[in-house]
Amino acid sequence: MDYAKKERREAWLRHPVLGDPSFDNFEKIGETVHVSEAPYEWAVNGSIFRDPKTGFWYYYAGLYPYGYMWSPKAPGVQSHFVTYRSMDKGENWECLGPGFPDFDCHFPGLEGTQMCFPDVVMDYDRETDRYWLTYDWGARYIDRDEGWLGKDGGAALAWAKRPEGPFHKLKRPFWSNTLGKDNRHLGRFDRGYASSVFKRKHDWIAFVLQDSGDYFGWALACRTALDPEGEWSVPRLILSGDRPGYYPALMEFCFCMAPGDGKVYAPATSVAGNRNYQVVFAADLEQAEYPSAWSMIQEGSIWHARPLSDERAGIWGQTIQGFIEDDKFVVMYASKDERDYGTLSVAAMPLDKPFRDGFAISGHVGKSIAPILAAYSDYRLRMEMTFTGTVEIFLRFGGILGPDGHKSMAVASEETFFSSLSVELEERGGYRILARDEKGKTETFSCGTLPETPKALEVMSYGERLSVKVNGEPVWEGESGAECRPLAVCAHEYSVLSCSRFEVEGIPCRYTLRYSAEDALLAAMQHGSWQPAGGAGFISGRGYIGSGAQCAKWNIRGDGFRVFAPKTPELGNMEIWVDGFLYGTADLCAEQAEPSGKVYEVQGLPGDDRHLVMLKGYEGQSFAVDMIEVEGEPFGEKRS
């Protein structure tokens, strides 16, 4: 079975922190459109629009100072946007200058110094022959009625007769984070930005990305109005980690897309350190204000990083956004170069061939790792690849998957790479055969340097013997144990692996994967009062004690699982929920403290292999979060 074939793309585990082996078919068009310079070093947001009247392409580039921070060097405003135009379908671009030449973002009731209007997206209304620009805004202001200095931000609309303007701003924003308290119904989510507005049959609908601060959760809200200048409805959350089913953590939306097929699409990108994982949600446009109308239509294989100086960070700042033309999906994408300055580019893929044979996986500020959803004992692996930097092929993988903390910019934890046997390969020819035990202690079985970059790997595993060849040269043979475990690929920091062949000959068996407590807290968007509880009582090394309304969530791939937790006199009963249904409870109370062990098990989960497992205390009782062990059938034709 060749796991580098596009038909096998669902055989790989994808994770918003750990990474995504992508089979996408996007290719860059032309040169980089915008390369940032001081004082706006971070152009890492933007949108692209095709004018239906002229066929010209327009690129709206959002310019920020470094780190999205205030800069005394920024002239007039702290961030704004400039417009580019292409008359030859993206091969060449002309900069038309600032989108709002007057650098004004004032609204009645907001007075003071204008600060920013960086991120915009365009839509066209054929009935009125108007181009509608949705833009973010931010300001420091003095409220005359209350007499206090504050700051606000949100989203607003402007219209024009041409895509390049001039633009006529509506007098009132349709979203304000402070002045109108538009987020008062949205719980932990307190800041809206990166908005999109579309005209429907009988009204208008706005989609607004929501941020939750140090909860490290993002969501998509919407509101409707009969016309852009009218009263907008009370905001409603439509997508967030509070949904009862499978919903990956750290997913930040940006601009939505309505290409004219009756659907609206909401792509989202992980804001973990590597940001190489994407998902796409979709709904019928006319029903899109209802959460039940939305579903995740694609996870992973949406974007891959390239070993280019302008794309050192992979995709960064926002996810893709674009339009359809000539049976191609044309998108803008953002990255950062070797100076850590923003870059903006264009790519396209054929609609009838969204996937290709061969996958790419990249590491950036941290390592990316992806196991196969199948386990092997006796096998033969033939791998062909190109890569930059350092990559690692795990021949027996048994780590505990999870992030290094509950935060954005999270990377894979140290425990992710424990309990494993691997081959580490360097672009300059170096190699190492590594064994890590359950505590992470590493032993080097073999090491050396080849005369050229490794391009081929062959592994033979039989019984407890294992042999490794790199570029046809034997580099190690010895005892390796006989555990039946998944194989996995890993790209180290600032490395890109492109694999054209990953052929495994052997009998695939049921796989087992383990996830940490940190992974469960990250998916639950909770923080603050969780009590860390380390020590020998927890298998994953970092456990937590929760109570009250707290919960922990794992997004898993498999058809069964086992929950592990310690028992102490202070703990109570813990509920186990799957996909929004209560499955049972586990009693964690014991007269004497007991180390973590299996406290609950489920087998034969219905439906596909994506599920959400949630833990919480029964009637607010204290409970412990340690580890979940997931198992499933090996990838085969029934899941292809």
HELIX and SHEET records of a PDB file:
HELIX    1   1 LYS A    6  ALA A   11  5                                   6    
HELIX    2   2 TYR A   66  TYR A   68  5                                   3    
HELIX    3   3 GLY A  213  TYR A  215  5                                   3    
HELIX    4   4 LEU A  285  GLN A  287  5                                   3    
HELIX    5   5 PRO A  291  ALA A  293  5                                   3    
HELIX    6   6 SER A  309  GLU A  311  5                                   3    
HELIX    7   7 GLU A  414  PHE A  417  5                                   4    
HELIX    8   8 ALA A  517  ALA A  524  1                                   8    
HELIX    9   9 TYR A  618  GLY A  620  5                                   3    
HELIX   10  10 GLU A  637  ARG A  639  5                                   3    
SHEET    1   A 7 SER A  22  ASP A  24  0                                        
SHEET    2   A 7 PHE A 355  GLY A 363 -1                                        
SHEET    3   A 7 SER A 495  GLY A 506 -1                                        
SHEET    4   A 7 TYR A 379  THR A 388 -1                                        
SHEET    5   A 7 ALA A 456  TYR A 462 -1                                        
SHEET    6   A 7 ARG A 465  VAL A 470 -1                                        
SHEET    7   A 7 GLU A 473  GLU A 479 -1                                        
SHEET    1   B 3 GLU A  27  LYS A  28  0                                        
SHEET    2   B 3 GLY A 342  PRO A 350 -1                                        
SHEET    3   B 3 HIS A  34  VAL A  35 -1                                        
SHEET    1   C 4 GLU A  27  LYS A  28  0                                        
SHEET    2   C 4 GLY A 342  PRO A 350 -1                                        
SHEET    3   C 4 LYS A 328  LYS A 336 -1                                        
SHEET    4   C 4 GLN A 321  GLU A 325 -1                                        
SHEET    1   D 4 TRP A  42  ARG A  50  0                                        
SHEET    2   D 4 TRP A  57  TYR A  64 -1                                        
SHEET    3   D 4 HIS A  80  SER A  86 -1                                        
SHEET    4   D 4 GLU A  94  PRO A  98 -1                                        
SHEET    1   E 3 GLN A 114  CYS A 116  0                                        
SHEET    2   E 3 ARG A 130  ASP A 143 -1                                        
SHEET    3   E 3 VAL A 120  ASP A 125 -1                                        
SHEET    1   F 4 GLN A 114  CYS A 116  0                                        
SHEET    2   F 4 ARG A 130  ASP A 143 -1                                        
SHEET    3   F 4 TRP A 148  ALA A 160 -1                                        
SHEET    4   F 4 HIS A 168  LYS A 169 -1                                        
SHEET    1   G 4 GLN A 114  CYS A 116  0                                        
SHEET    2   G 4 ARG A 130  ASP A 143 -1                                        
SHEET    3   G 4 TRP A 148  ALA A 160 -1                                        
SHEET    4   G 4 TRP A 175  SER A 176 -1                                        
SHEET    1   H 4 ARG A 191  LYS A 199  0                                        
SHEET    2   H 4 TRP A 204  ASP A 211 -1                                        
SHEET    3   H 4 TRP A 218  ALA A 225 -1                                        
SHEET    4   H 4 ARG A 236  LEU A 239 -1                                        
SHEET    1   I 4 MET A 251  PHE A 253  0                                        
SHEET    2   I 4 LYS A 263  SER A 270 -1                                        
SHEET    3   I 4 GLN A 278  ASP A 284 -1                                        
SHEET    4   I 4 SER A 295  GLU A 299 -1                                        
SHEET    1   J 6 SER A 368  PRO A 371  0                                        
SHEET    2   J 6 ALA A 488  ALA A 491 -1                                        
SHEET    3   J 6 THR A 390  PHE A 397 -1                                        
SHEET    4   J 6 SER A 420  GLU A 426 -1                                        
SHEET    5   J 6 GLY A 430  ARG A 436 -1                                        
SHEET    6   J 6 THR A 442  THR A 449 -1                                        
SHEET    1   K 5 ILE A 400  LEU A 401  0                                        
SHEET    2   K 5 TYR A 511  SER A 516  1                                        
SHEET    3   K 5 MET A 627  GLY A 632 -1                                        
SHEET    4   K 5 GLY A 560  LYS A 567 -1                                        
SHEET    5   K 5 GLU A 594  VAL A 602 -1                                        
SHEET    1   L 3 GLN A 531  GLY A 534  0                                        
SHEET    2   L 3 ARG A 542  GLY A 546 -1                                        
SHEET    3   L 3 PHE A 623  VAL A 625 -1                                        
SHEET    1   M 4 CYS A 551  ARG A 557  0                                        
SHEET    2   M 4 ARG A 610  GLY A 617 -1                                        
SHEET    3   M 4 ASN A 573  VAL A 578 -1                                        
SHEET    4   M 4 PHE A 581  ASP A 587 -1                                        
END                                                                             
